[in-house]
Structure formats: structure tokens, C-alpha cells
Amino acid sequence: APVLVEKTSDSWTLTLNRPDKRNALNAELVEALIEVVDQARAQRPDLLILRGAGKNFSAGFDFTDWEQASEGDLLWRFVRIEQLLQSFNALPVLTLALAHGKNFGAGVDLMAVCKHRVASSDAMFRMPGLKFGLVLGTRRLASRIGTDRARAVQQVAKTMAAPEAQAMGLVSQVVDVEHWPGLIDEQLQAAKALTPAAREQLFDVLRVNTDAPDMADLVRSVTEPGLKQRIANYLAER
């Protein structure tokens, strides 16, 4: 299964399960995540935990078969990733991302839409999408770390170690993997500190909703002529 789902009476743990591809987001993984998030919206666990199997959390968009895909196919895949990010952002549930290893692009966006974001001390983050003209999650990133920092990070596709990411606000805490079980217990207790109704009201009031302009900017950036050539140039430089 592209996503492993473990459910208890009060928490769900979703594990991205493509360790051989560094949990890169292919179509199957994105669709599986959207399905589980829809279930979580209906069933309302107290806590939803998102983590990755293997050496890292997520390497972002999966470029494995990009040469065989049409530009329309690529557009649809990016749109579904944006819809996944919007679904996570709107969940009336406490979401906890646990990130380790090297993480890129849409994988960092996926972590960033979670309400509490934890990185191991060895974690690294990079968002290179604008290197091939992709505008994905930029407003949400700016709301998280500030406009000036978002511009600086994305302009040069800056690589951030966990302490720097925490100082920026991209990461809430730096906690090594062996201490994650205790941290999960703390976050579950925090989730239960309010009634479900009060918790949902809090999350709704605090959510920055830029869904419509985010989707419009993404589509505009992807449909700019020459997407596949831009991707080819980016991968060659990388």
C-alpha cells in the first residue's frame, strides 16, 4: 500500500510507504492520501500523524515517468497535489508531521500544512519548484514563515537544516526520532485539552484560506508553455 494507516480510538498514523523512492509523491500515493484525509474529515480523530517510511519523510514530486506524461497529465498531477495540501490545511483535526532525512518540494509543502511540525536533528528541507517555474504552496509558506523569508528561501531554492527551519517557523520543534513516541503522547493530550467542537472552531478561525488564488497561481504556472523543457533543464542542472 502506498500509505500505511494505523488507527486507534483517538489517533490515526499515516505512513508514506514508498521508501525505495524516498516517498516521492506519485499519483497513487497522492490519491491514497486524499482518500484517507476525506475519511479523517468525516470521522474526526483527535490527532492525525503523518510520517515517512525509510530514510526520509518525502522527496516531493515523483519525476520517474515525467518524459512519458503529457503536459496535461503533469498539470493534473500537480493539481491533485494542491488539492491534497488544501485538504490537509482544512482538516478540523490536530495534524502532526514527523520529518526526518532529506525532504524536497511538495514533500516540504505537505509537512508545512500540518498544524504541528517536528523534525529530527538530521532533517534537511529544500523547495526548488520555482527552478522549473512551479508556483505551489507559496502563500501558505509565507503565512508560516513570513513574506521576506519565503521569498529568500524560494528565490535560491535554499537548503535548510532542522535548526534553521525551526528558527524560521517552518518547523515547530526539533526532536530526534527516539523521542517521538513521547512527543506524540504530548500532542494527543494537547488535542484533547478542548472539546471537539471548540477545537474545530479554533482551527477554523486560525486557518489561512488562500485556496482559490493558490490553485489559480499553480495552474497558471504549469500551463505556461514549455513545462517539460523547464523540467528537463531543472533535472539536468540538479
Rosetta blueprint (number, residue, H / E / L):
1 A L
2 P L
3 V E
4 L E
5 V E
6 E E
7 K E
8 T L
9 S L
10 D L
11 S E
12 W E
13 T E
14 L E
15 T E
16 L E
17 N L
18 R L
19 P H
20 D H
21 K H
22 R L
23 N L
24 A L
25 L E
26 N L
27 A H
28 E H
29 L H
30 V H
31 E H
32 A H
33 L H
34 I H
35 E H
36 V H
37 V H
38 D H
39 Q H
40 A H
41 R H
42 A H
43 Q H
44 R L
45 P L
46 D L
47 L E
48 L E
49 I E
50 L E
51 R E
52 G E
53 A L
54 G L
55 K L
56 N L
57 F L
58 S L
59 A L
60 G L
61 F E
62 D L
63 F L
64 T L
65 D L
66 W L
67 E L
68 Q L
69 A L
70 S L
71 E H
72 G H
73 D H
74 L H
75 L H
76 W H
77 R H
78 F H
79 V H
80 R H
81 I H
82 E H
83 Q H
84 L H
85 L H
86 Q H
87 S H
88 F H
89 N H
90 A H
91 L L
92 P L
93 V L
94 L E
95 T E
96 L E
97 A E
98 L E
99 A E
100 H L
101 G L
102 K E
103 N E
104 F E
105 G H
106 A H
107 G H
108 V H
109 D H
110 L H
111 M H
112 A H
113 V L
114 C L
115 K L
116 H E
117 R E
118 V E
119 A E
120 S L
121 S L
122 D L
123 A L
124 M E
125 F E
126 R E
127 M L
128 P L
129 G H
130 L H
131 K H
132 F H
133 G L
134 L L
135 V L
136 L L
137 G L
138 T H
139 R H
140 R H
141 L H
142 A H
143 S H
144 R H
145 I H
146 G L
147 T H
148 D H
149 R H
150 A H
151 R H
152 A H
153 V H
154 Q H
155 Q H
156 V L
157 A L
158 K L
159 T L
160 M E
161 A E
162 A H
163 P H
164 E H
165 A H
166 Q H
167 A H
168 M H
169 G L
170 L L
171 V L
172 S L
173 Q E
174 V E
175 V L
176 D L
177 V H
178 E H
179 H H
180 W H
181 P H
182 G H
183 L H
184 I H
185 D H
186 E H
187 Q H
188 L H
189 Q H
190 A H
191 A H
192 K L
193 A L
194 L L
195 T L
196 P H
197 A H
198 A H
199 R H
200 E H
201 Q H
202 L H
203 F H
204 D H
205 V H
206 L H
207 R L
208 V L
209 N L
210 T L
211 D H
212 A H
213 P H
214 D H
215 M H
216 A H
217 D H
218 L H
219 V H
220 R H
221 S H
222 V H
223 T L
224 E L
225 P L
226 G L
227 L H
228 K H
229 Q H
230 R H
231 I H
232 A H
233 N H
234 Y H
235 L H
236 A H
237 E H
238 R L
